[in-house]
Amino acid sequence: MAVITEGEPMTQAAPVRTNAIIELRRYRLRPHARETLIDLFDRAFLETQEAEGMSVIGQFRDLDDPDSFVWLRGFSDMPSRAAALNAFYTGPVWAAHRDQANGTMINSDNVLLLRPASPDASFAPSHARRAQPGAADARSGLVVATSCYLAPRTDEAFARFFESAVKPHLVQASATVLAALVTEQSPNTFPRLPVREGETVFVWFSAFPSLAAYETHLAALAQSGSWTAEVVAEMERRTWRKNEVLRLTPTARSLLP
């Protein structure tokens, strides 16, 4: 853990990397265990994972589920994913803390392996400075992840539909669209950590300065005739189940939003 002396900034730089492969990880936790995991994660698992060549893009509380922890991890490609995960999960940091981390969890296998839906649709490389361990948890931003469940081999068409029809309405209603991702269909290069396979899922991430701003955004969309009558109807035609929406609040050391 870094030692902070008087006059030092209370933030530190995170590595700037381009993420072509992204994991959306959702953990089902034991009751009242989330704050224990967040404290451990933010203290022990950020710089140590990034030192092995991966990116911790963001980590969050699920606003609608007190026993859920959600985070995003990025890699430059599938081979480097295998190498980075192997290095971390066979290394001393995970060995020292795995029992405590695993003790907070009921299930950690709800993981989507994703890639950008188009060349410019990934999370932008972050130049933000991450707060130091022990920083006060006073973040007010909100990240919303919307998952659309598609039929096989329809992801490219849906990506075009999102870019041409969905995204303009979101932006007009004051959303900041952070990324648009789709299932990476390559075999899992690190089977020790399972991912959800045999699915085609499109996920977009939007950022808002507050929960109130998000509610204003939803109201603006609801008042748009073209959104409700055309875009939503077309989205429902292209998906086989109701969209899944996660309202996520960042931990103190998250780089998003």
For each residue, the residues with C-beta under 8 A, 3 or more apart:
1: 43 133
2: 12 132 133
3:
4: 8 10 132
5: 8
6:
7:
8: 4 5
9: 12 129
10: 4 131 132 135
11: 129 130 131 132
12: 2 9 129 130 132
13: 129 130
14: 46 50 55 56 126 128 129 130 255
15: 50 55
16: 125 126 127
17: 55 74 76 125
18: 76 122 125
19: 22 55 57 74 75 76 122 123
20: 75 76 77 115 116 122
21: 74 75 76 77 78 81 113 114 115 184
22: 19 57 72 73 74 75 113 114 115 116 122 123 179 181
23: 72 73 74 111 112 113 114 195
24: 70 72 111 112 114 145 181 203
25: 70 71 72 73 108 110 111
26: 62 68 69 70 110 111 246
27: 37 68 69 70 105 107 108 110
28: 67 68 105 106 107 108 110
29: 33 34 37 67 68 69 104 105 106
30: 33 67 103 104 105 106
31: 67
32: 35 67
33: 29 30 36 37 67 103 104 105
34: 29 37 38 61 66 67 68 69 104
35: 32 38 39
36: 33 39 40 100 104
37: 27 29 33 34 40 41 69 101 104 105
38: 34 35 41 42 59 61 69 251
39: 35 36 42 43
40: 36 37 43 44 45 97 100 101 104
41: 37 38 44 45 46 59 69 71 101 251
42: 38 39 45 46 59 133 251 252 253
43: 1 39 40 133 134
44: 40 41 48 93 96 97
45: 40 41 42 48 49 56 93 97 101
46: 14 41 42 49 50 56 130 253
47: 50 51
48: 44 45 51 52 88 91 93
49: 45 46 52 54 56 73 84 88
50: 14 15 46 47 53 54 55 56
51: 47 48
52: 48 49 84 87 88 91
53: 50 75 76 80 83 84 87
54: 49 50 73 74 75 81 84 85 88
55: 14 15 17 19 50 73 74 75 126
56: 14 45 46 49 50 59 71 72 73 74 255
57: 19 22 71 72 73 74 123 126 255 256
58: 71 72 143 248 250 254 255 256 257
59: 38 41 42 56 69 70 71 72 250 251 253 254
60: 69 70 71 143 248 249 250 251 254 256
61: 34 38 68 69 70 248 249 251
62: 26 65 66 68 69 70 246 247 248
63: 142 211 247 248 249
64: 246 247
65: 62 68
66: 34 62
67: 28 29 30 31 32 33 34
68: 26 27 28 29 34 61 62 65
69: 26 27 29 34 37 38 41 59 60 61 62
70: 24 25 26 27 59 60 61 62 145 246 248
71: 25 41 56 57 58 59 60
72: 22 23 24 25 56 57 58 59 123 256
73: 22 23 25 49 54 55 56 57
74: 17 19 21 22 23 54 55 56 57 123
75: 19 20 21 22 53 54 55 78 80 81 84
76: 17 18 19 20 21 53 80
77: 20 21 80 81
78: 21 75 81 82 184 186 189
79: 82 83 189
80: 53 75 76 77 83 84
81: 21 54 75 77 78 84 85 189 190
82: 78 79 85 86 189 190
83: 53 79 80 86 87
84: 49 52 53 54 75 80 81 87 88
85: 54 81 82 88 89 190 192 193
86: 82 83 89 90 190
87: 52 53 83 84 90 91
88: 48 49 52 54 84 85 91 93 94
89: 85 86 94 192 193
90: 86 87 94
91: 48 52 87 88 94 95
92: 95 96
93: 44 45 48 88 96 97
94: 88 89 90 91 97 98
95: 91 92 98
96: 44 92 93
97: 40 44 45 93 94 100 101
98: 94 95 101 102
99: 102 103
100: 36 40 97 103 104
101: 37 40 41 45 97 98 104 105
102: 98 99 105 108
103: 30 33 99 100
104: 29 30 33 34 36 37 40 100 101
105: 27 28 29 30 33 37 101 102 108
106: 28 29 30
107: 27 28 110
108: 25 27 28 102 105 111
109: 194 195 196
110: 25 26 27 28 107 196
111: 23 24 25 26 108 193 194 195 196
112: 23 24 147 183 195 196 199 201 203
113: 21 22 23 183 184 186 188 195 196
114: 21 22 23 24 181 182 183 184 201 203
115: 20 21 22 181 182 183 184
116: 20 22 119 120 121 122 179 180 181 182
117: 121 155 159 162 180 181 182 202
118: 121 159 163 180
119: 116
120: 116
121: 116 117 118 159 163 179 180 181
122: 18 19 20 22 116 179 181
123: 19 22 57 72 74 126 178 179 205 256
124: 178
125: 16 17 18
126: 14 16 55 57 123 255 256
127: 16
128: 14 255
129: 9 11 12 13 14
130: 11 12 13 14 46 253 255
131: 10 11 135 252 253
132: 2 4 10 11 12 135 253
133: 1 2 42 43 253
134: 43
135: 10 131 132 252 253
136: 252
137: 251 252
138: 252
139: 249 250 251 252 254
140: 209 210
141: 207 208 209 210 249 250 256 257
142: 63 207 208 209 210 211 213 214 247 248 249 257
143: 58 60 178 205 206 207 208 248 249 250 256 257
144: 175 205 206 207 208 214 245 246 247 248
145: 24 70 203 204 205 245 246 248
146: 203 204 205 206 243 244 245 246
147: 112 201 202 203 243 244 245 246
148: 158 201 202 203 235 238 239 243
149: 199 200 201 239 240 241 243 244
150: 154 155 158 200 201 202 238 239 240
151: 154 200 240
152: 200
153: 200
154: 150 151 157 158 200 238
155: 117 150 158 159 182 183 200 202
156: 159 160
157: 154 160 161 238
158: 148 150 154 155 161 162 182 202 238
159: 117 118 121 155 156 162 163 180 182 202
160: 156 157 163 164
161: 157 158 164 165 166 234 235 238
162: 117 158 159 165 166 167 180 202 204
163: 118 121 159 160 166 167 180
164: 160 161 167 168
165: 161 162 168 169 230 231 234
166: 161 162 163 169 170 204 231 235
167: 162 163 164 170 171 177 180 204
168: 164 165 171 172
169: 165 166 172 173 221 224 226 227 231
170: 166 167 173 175 177 204 206 217 221
171: 167 168 174 175 176 177
172: 168 169 220 224
173: 169 170 217 220 221 224
174: 171 208 213 216 217 220
175: 144 170 171 206 207 208 217
176: 171 206 207 208 257
177: 167 170 171 180 204 205 206
178: 123 124 143 205 206 207 256 257
179: 22 116 121 122 123 204 205
180: 116 117 118 121 159 162 163 167 177 202 203 204 205
181: 22 24 114 115 116 117 121 122 202 203 204 205
182: 114 115 116 117 155 158 159 200 201 202 203
183: 112 113 114 115 155 199 200 201 202
184: 21 78 113 114 115
185:
186: 78 113 189
187:
188: 113 191 193 194 195 197
189: 78 79 81 82 186
190: 81 82 85 86 193
191: 188 194
192: 85 89
193: 85 89 111 188 190
194: 109 111 188 191
195: 23 109 111 112 113 188
196: 109 110 111 112 113 199
197: 188
198:
199: 112 149 183 196
200: 149 150 151 152 153 154 155 182 183
201: 112 114 147 148 149 150 182 183
202: 117 147 148 150 155 158 159 162 180 181 182 183
203: 24 112 114 145 146 147 148 180 181 182
204: 145 146 162 166 167 170 177 179 180 181
205: 123 143 144 145 146 177 178 179 180 181
206: 143 144 146 170 175 176 177 178
207: 141 142 143 144 175 176 178 256 257
208: 141 142 143 144 174 175 176 211 213 214 217 257
209: 140 141 142 213
210: 140 141 142 213 214
211: 63 142 208 214 215 247
212: 215 216
213: 142 174 208 209 210 216 217
214: 142 144 208 210 211 217 218 247
215: 211 212 218 219
216: 174 212 213 219 220
217: 170 173 174 175 208 213 214 220 221
218: 214 215 221 222
219: 215 216 222 223
220: 172 173 174 216 217 223 224
221: 169 170 173 217 218 224 227 228
222: 218 219 227 228
223: 219 220
224: 169 172 173 220 221 227 228
225: 228 229
226: 169 229 230 231
227: 169 221 222 224 230 231 232
228: 221 222 224 225 231 232 233
229: 225 226 232 233
230: 165 226 227 233 234
231: 165 166 169 226 227 228 234 235
232: 227 228 229 235 236
233: 228 229 230 236 237
234: 161 165 230 231 237 238
235: 148 161 166 231 232 238 239 243
236: 232 233 239
237: 233 234
238: 148 150 154 157 158 161 234 235
239: 148 149 150 235 236 242 243
240: 149 150 151
241: 149
242: 239
243: 146 147 148 149 235 239
244: 146 147 149
245: 144 145 146 147
246: 26 62 64 70 144 145 146 147
247: 62 63 64 142 144 211 214
248: 58 60 61 62 63 70 142 143 144 145
249: 60 61 63 139 141 142 143
250: 58 59 60 139 141 143 254 256 257
251: 38 41 42 59 60 61 137 139 254
252: 42 131 135 136 137 138 139
253: 42 46 59 130 131 132 133 135
254: 58 59 60 139 250 251
255: 14 56 57 58 126 128 130
256: 57 58 60 72 123 126 141 143 178 207 250
257: 58 141 142 143 176 178 207 208 250
